Amino acid sequence: MTGIVQCRMCHLQFPGEKCSRGRGICIVTSEESCTTGRISKKDGTPWLMFMGCLKSCANVGKIKWSVYLVEFRCCRGYDFCNEYL
C-alpha cells in the first residue's frame, strides 16, 4: 500500500439524519479498506448505514439477513472514498 488512506467513520446513521454514534476518522492498515454498509428493509426502504475501516472487506450486493437486506461496498483509492459509495 502506498500512502495513508483515511476513511469516514460512523457506527450508526439513520436515513435523513446525521451520524448518531461513532463519528470520526479511521486510517486503513495494509489489510483493510474503507467501507460503507447499508441495511434496508425487504421493500428497499433504507433502515440504517455505517462506515469505517474493515479488514478483508468485500463488495457484497443485497443479501438477506432476517427481514433486512445488507449491502457492503469497499474502497481504498483515496481519502474518504467511502463517503461516495
TORRO-495914 format. One record per residue: x negated, z negated, y negated of N, C-alpha, C, O in turn; residue in one letter; residue number from 1. Coordinates in steps of 0.001 Angstrom, whole numbers. Layout:
% TORRO-495914
+---------+---------+---------+---------+---------+---------+---------+---------+---------+---------+---------+---------+------+------+
:    n_xx :    n_zz :    n_yy :   ca_xx :   ca_zz :   ca_yy :    c_xx :    c_zz :    c_yy :    o_xx :    o_zz :    o_yy : kegu : tiro :
+---------+---------+---------+---------+---------+---------+---------+---------+---------+---------+---------+---------+------+------+
:       X :       Z :       Y :       X :       Z :       Y :       X :       Z :       Y :       X :       Z :       Y :    A :  NUM :
...
+---------+---------+---------+---------+---------+---------+---------+---------+---------+---------+---------+---------+------+------+
END
This chain:
% TORRO-495914
+---------+---------+---------+---------+---------+---------+---------+---------+---------+---------+---------+---------+------+------+
:    n_xx :    n_zz :    n_yy :   ca_xx :   ca_zz :   ca_yy :    c_xx :    c_zz :    c_yy :    o_xx :    o_zz :    o_yy : kegu : tiro :
+---------+---------+---------+---------+---------+---------+---------+---------+---------+---------+---------+---------+------+------+
:    -849 :       0 :    1178 :       0 :       0 :       0 :    -890 :       0 :   -1236 :   -1872 :    -740 :   -1305 :    M :    1 :
:    -549 :     814 :   -2185 :   -1318 :     855 :   -3422 :    -512 :     208 :   -4533 :     657 :     535 :   -4738 :    T :    2 :
:   -1139 :    -704 :   -5242 :    -466 :   -1357 :   -6354 :     515 :   -2423 :   -5901 :     733 :   -2638 :   -4708 :    G :    3 :
:    1090 :   -3072 :   -6876 :    2053 :   -4136 :   -6638 :    3429 :   -3620 :   -7019 :    3606 :   -3061 :   -8101 :    I :    4 :
:    4405 :   -3803 :   -6136 :    5772 :   -3375 :   -6420 :    6651 :   -4616 :   -6552 :    6684 :   -5467 :   -5663 :    V :    5 :
:    7356 :   -4705 :   -7670 :    8284 :   -5802 :   -7921 :    9701 :   -5339 :   -7608 :   10049 :   -4177 :   -7821 :    Q :    6 :
:   10503 :   -6251 :   -7106 :   11891 :   -5942 :   -6769 :   12823 :   -6909 :   -7487 :   12480 :   -8070 :   -7711 :    C :    7 :
:   13985 :   -6424 :   -7840 :   15020 :   -7292 :   -8391 :   15537 :   -8154 :   -7253 :   15697 :   -7673 :   -6131 :    R :    8 :
:   15797 :   -9412 :   -7531 :   16284 :  -10332 :   -6514 :   17582 :  -10973 :   -6982 :   17681 :  -11450 :   -8112 :    M :    9 :
:   18562 :  -10979 :   -6111 :   19826 :  -11670 :   -6350 :   20423 :  -11974 :   -4984 :   20715 :  -11055 :   -4220 :    C :   10 :
:   20604 :  -13224 :   -4674 :   21112 :  -13591 :   -3357 :   22608 :  -13378 :   -3230 :   23112 :  -13217 :   -2118 :    H :   11 :
:   23334 :  -13372 :   -4350 :   24791 :  -13266 :   -4281 :   25353 :  -12693 :   -5577 :   25190 :  -13276 :   -6649 :    L :   12 :
:   26016 :  -11549 :   -5465 :   26649 :  -10933 :   -6629 :   27968 :  -10307 :   -6196 :   28006 :   -9480 :   -5285 :    Q :   13 :
:   29042 :  -10710 :   -6854 :   30361 :  -10159 :   -6556 :   30653 :   -8991 :   -7494 :   30107 :   -8942 :   -8596 :    F :   14 :
:   31503 :   -8051 :   -7081 :   31799 :   -6862 :   -7899 :   32259 :   -7233 :   -9309 :   33094 :   -8120 :   -9487 :    P :   15 :
:   31706 :   -6547 :  -10302 :   32091 :   -6758 :  -11693 :   31521 :   -8026 :  -12314 :   31836 :   -8345 :  -13461 :    G :   16 :
:   30690 :   -8752 :  -11576 :   30109 :   -9996 :  -12086 :   28591 :   -9904 :  -12123 :   27992 :   -9034 :  -11491 :    E :   17 :
:   27976 :  -10819 :  -12877 :   26520 :  -10924 :  -12886 :   26077 :  -11690 :  -11647 :   26893 :  -12298 :  -10954 :    K :   18 :
:   24800 :  -11654 :  -11381 :   24233 :  -12379 :  -10247 :   24583 :  -13865 :  -10358 :   24351 :  -14485 :  -11396 :    C :   19 :
:   25139 :  -14428 :   -9292 :   25545 :  -15828 :   -9363 :   24598 :  -16779 :   -8630 :   24640 :  -17985 :   -8873 :    S :   20 :
:   23747 :  -16268 :   -7741 :   22798 :  -17116 :   -7010 :   21501 :  -16356 :   -6754 :   21526 :  -15170 :   -6426 :    R :   21 :
:   20375 :  -17037 :   -6904 :   19089 :  -16478 :   -6512 :   18571 :  -15350 :   -7373 :   17897 :  -14450 :   -6871 :    G :   22 :
:   18871 :  -15377 :   -8659 :   18432 :  -14307 :   -9557 :   16944 :  -14431 :   -9848 :   16445 :  -15524 :  -10115 :    R :   23 :
:   16233 :  -13298 :   -9794 :   14812 :  -13323 :  -10107 :   14108 :  -12050 :   -9699 :   14707 :  -10977 :   -9630 :    G :   24 :
:   12816 :  -12193 :   -9430 :   11958 :  -11067 :   -9068 :   11133 :  -11486 :   -7856 :   10663 :  -12621 :   -7783 :    I :   25 :
:   10960 :  -10574 :   -6908 :   10046 :  -10821 :   -5794 :    9035 :   -9676 :   -5746 :    9294 :   -8588 :   -6259 :    C :   26 :
:    7898 :   -9926 :   -5134 :    6840 :   -8922 :   -5005 :    6670 :   -8615 :   -3525 :    6462 :   -9521 :   -2718 :    I :   27 :
:    6760 :   -7327 :   -3165 :    6690 :   -6952 :   -1753 :    5279 :   -7119 :   -1202 :    4291 :   -6913 :   -1907 :    V :   28 :
:    5205 :   -7497 :      69 :    3946 :   -7518 :     801 :    3792 :   -6155 :    1472 :    4655 :   -5290 :    1323 :    T :   29 :
:    2713 :   -5962 :    2200 :    2490 :   -4676 :    2870 :    3530 :   -4399 :    3951 :    3708 :   -3247 :    4346 :    S :   30 :
:    4220 :   -5431 :    4437 :    5234 :   -5267 :    5481 :    6655 :   -5260 :    4935 :    7608 :   -5156 :    5708 :    E :   31 :
:    6816 :   -5368 :    3625 :    8148 :   -5495 :    3026 :    8515 :   -4287 :    2171 :    7671 :   -3470 :    1802 :    E :   32 :
:    9805 :   -4211 :    1876 :   10346 :   -3221 :     947 :   11355 :   -3922 :      57 :   11850 :   -5000 :     388 :    S :   33 :
:   11657 :   -3300 :   -1077 :   12781 :   -3757 :   -1884 :   14044 :   -3351 :   -1131 :   14080 :   -2299 :    -492 :    C :   34 :
:   15066 :   -4174 :   -1205 :   16299 :   -3841 :    -505 :   17512 :   -4166 :   -1356 :   17477 :   -5047 :   -2215 :    T :   35 :
:   18573 :   -3443 :   -1100 :   19891 :   -3750 :   -1630 :   20843 :   -3732 :    -452 :   20880 :   -2768 :     312 :    T :   36 :
:   21607 :   -4793 :    -305 :   22607 :   -4864 :     751 :   23985 :   -4958 :     132 :   24194 :   -5655 :    -861 :    G :   37 :
:   24915 :   -4248 :     733 :   26297 :   -4287 :     251 :   27221 :   -4602 :    1416 :   27070 :   -4059 :    2511 :    R :   38 :
:   28166 :   -5475 :    1168 :   29185 :   -5780 :    2164 :   30526 :   -5415 :    1548 :   30857 :   -5849 :     444 :    I :   39 :
:   31285 :   -4618 :    2270 :   32599 :   -4205 :    1780 :   33646 :   -4491 :    2843 :   33330 :   -4673 :    4019 :    S :   40 :
:   34891 :   -4528 :    2409 :   35994 :   -4697 :    3349 :   36169 :   -3387 :    4108 :   35652 :   -2350 :    3691 :    K :   41 :
:   36891 :   -3432 :    5212 :   37060 :   -2238 :    6044 :   37641 :   -1056 :    5280 :   37367 :      96 :    5616 :    K :   42 :
:   38445 :   -1334 :    4249 :   39040 :    -242 :    3467 :   38077 :     321 :    2423 :   38444 :    1209 :    1653 :    D :   43 :
:   36841 :    -196 :    2397 :   35825 :     290 :    1463 :   35728 :    -482 :     168 :   34845 :    -206 :    -645 :    G :   44 :
:   36615 :   -1445 :     -48 :   36584 :   -2260 :   -1258 :   35335 :   -3144 :   -1254 :   35133 :   -3908 :    -310 :    T :   45 :
:   34488 :   -3056 :   -2294 :   33278 :   -3896 :   -2344 :   33629 :   -5382 :   -2314 :   34584 :   -5819 :   -2956 :    P :   46 :
:   32841 :   -6153 :   -1555 :   33054 :   -7592 :   -1474 :   31895 :   -8349 :   -2107 :   32114 :   -9214 :   -2955 :    W :   47 :
:   30663 :   -8037 :   -1708 :   29515 :   -8658 :   -2362 :   28270 :   -7809 :   -2163 :   28236 :   -6908 :   -1324 :    L :   48 :
:   27235 :   -8122 :   -2966 :   25977 :   -7401 :   -2924 :   24836 :   -8415 :   -3009 :   24992 :   -9496 :   -3578 :    M :   49 :
:   23682 :   -8050 :   -2431 :   22490 :   -8885 :   -2545 :   21273 :   -7983 :   -2632 :   21279 :   -6868 :   -2110 :    F :   50 :
:   20224 :   -8466 :   -3295 :   18991 :   -7698 :   -3486 :   17797 :   -8615 :   -3280 :   17894 :   -9831 :   -3444 :    M :   51 :
:   16662 :   -8010 :   -2916 :   15445 :   -8787 :   -2761 :   14373 :   -8031 :   -2013 :   14403 :   -6803 :   -1941 :    G :   52 :
:   13414 :   -8772 :   -1449 :   12333 :   -8220 :    -631 :   12662 :   -8521 :     823 :   13076 :   -9633 :    1153 :    C :   53 :
:   12479 :   -7534 :    1690 :   12840 :   -7711 :    3093 :   11770 :   -7129 :    3995 :   11337 :   -5991 :    3808 :    L :   54 :
:   11347 :   -7909 :    4968 :   10355 :   -7463 :    5946 :   11015 :   -6498 :    6929 :   12156 :   -6702 :    7343 :    K :   55 :
:   10290 :   -5454 :    7295 :   10766 :   -4461 :    8269 :   12136 :   -3910 :    7888 :   13010 :   -3771 :    8744 :    S :   56 :
:   12322 :   -3603 :    6639 :   13594 :   -3091 :    6138 :   13867 :   -1700 :    6706 :   12947 :    -901 :    6882 :    C :   57 :
:   15119 :   -1421 :    6986 :   15530 :    -101 :    7475 :   16827 :     294 :    6790 :   17725 :    -532 :    6628 :    A :   58 :
:   16926 :    1555 :    6387 :   18173 :    2050 :    5813 :   19234 :    2066 :    6906 :   19037 :    2645 :    7974 :    N :   59 :
:   20353 :    1425 :    6622 :   21435 :    1327 :    7593 :   22722 :    1730 :    6901 :   23041 :    1231 :    5822 :    V :   60 :
:   23459 :    2638 :    7527 :   24756 :    3044 :    6987 :   25770 :    1933 :    7184 :   25411 :     812 :    7544 :    G :   61 :
:   26996 :    2234 :    6954 :   28042 :    1219 :    7050 :   28297 :     860 :    8513 :   28898 :    1627 :    9264 :    K :   62 :
:   27821 :    -332 :    8899 :   28045 :    -809 :   10262 :   29085 :   -1925 :   10232 :   29177 :   -2668 :    9255 :    I :   63 :
:   29850 :   -2038 :   11282 :   30909 :   -3042 :   11343 :   30323 :   -4423 :   11597 :   29435 :   -4596 :   12432 :    K :   64 :
:   30832 :   -5392 :   10869 :   30495 :   -6793 :   11050 :   31785 :   -7572 :   10848 :   32178 :   -7841 :    9713 :    W :   65 :
:   32433 :   -7927 :   11919 :   33734 :   -8582 :   11880 :   34715 :   -7692 :   11112 :   34958 :   -6555 :   11517 :    S :   66 :
:   35276 :   -8188 :   10017 :   36234 :   -7393 :    9239 :   35562 :   -6690 :    8056 :   36241 :   -6217 :    7145 :    V :   67 :
:   34226 :   -6622 :    8072 :   33471 :   -6041 :    6964 :   32625 :   -4858 :    7420 :   32417 :   -4640 :    8614 :    Y :   68 :
:   32140 :   -4097 :    6431 :   31165 :   -3037 :    6650 :   29906 :   -3420 :    5886 :   29986 :   -3825 :    4727 :    L :   69 :
:   28752 :   -3297 :    6517 :   27480 :   -3705 :    5918 :   26576 :   -2490 :    5774 :   26478 :   -1662 :    6680 :    V :   70 :
:   25912 :   -2394 :    4617 :   25008 :   -1283 :    4335 :   23717 :   -1837 :    3730 :   23764 :   -2678 :    2833 :    E :   71 :
:   22565 :   -1368 :    4217 :   21261 :   -1735 :    3665 :   20560 :    -482 :    3174 :   20607 :     557 :    3832 :    F :   72 :
:   19910 :    -573 :    2023 :   19073 :     509 :    1507 :   17731 :     -92 :    1110 :   17668 :   -1182 :     542 :    R :   73 :
:   16655 :     636 :    1418 :   15298 :     144 :    1191 :   14506 :    1129 :     335 :   14755 :    2334 :     369 :    C :   74 :
:   13554 :     608 :    -429 :   12663 :    1453 :   -1225 :   11394 :     671 :   -1524 :   11366 :    -552 :   -1388 :    C :   75 :
:   10354 :    1371 :   -1927 :    9110 :     711 :   -2326 :    8279 :    1615 :   -3224 :    7077 :    1397 :   -3374 :    R :   76 :
:    8897 :    2622 :   -3822 :    8157 :    3601 :   -4601 :    7769 :    3161 :   -6004 :    6764 :    3629 :   -6539 :    G :   77 :
:    8547 :    2273 :   -6610 :    8274 :    1852 :   -7988 :    8986 :     531 :   -8256 :    9891 :     143 :   -7517 :    Y :   78 :
:    8575 :    -152 :   -9312 :    9160 :   -1444 :   -9662 :   10669 :   -1350 :   -9839 :   11183 :    -416 :  -10457 :    D :   79 :
:   11357 :   -2324 :   -9292 :   12808 :   -2492 :   -9422 :   13602 :   -1297 :   -8900 :   14714 :   -1039 :   -9361 :    F :   80 :
:   13033 :    -567 :   -7939 :   13724 :     596 :   -7372 :   15047 :     200 :   -6719 :   15945 :    1034 :   -6606 :    C :   81 :
:   15186 :   -1056 :   -6286 :   16421 :   -1454 :   -5621 :   17594 :   -1639 :   -6583 :   18723 :   -1856 :   -6143 :    N :   82 :
:   17343 :   -1556 :   -7883 :   18452 :   -1605 :   -8847 :   19266 :    -320 :   -8805 :   20408 :    -294 :   -9263 :    E :   83 :
:   18690 :     742 :   -8260 :   19324 :    2060 :   -8320 :   19766 :    2573 :   -6958 :   20122 :    3744 :   -6827 :    Y :   84 :
:   19750 :    1717 :   -5944 :   20144 :    2149 :   -4598 :   21643 :    2097 :   -4424 :   22151 :    2427 :   -3352 :    L :   85 :
+---------+---------+---------+---------+---------+---------+---------+---------+---------+---------+---------+---------+------+------+
END
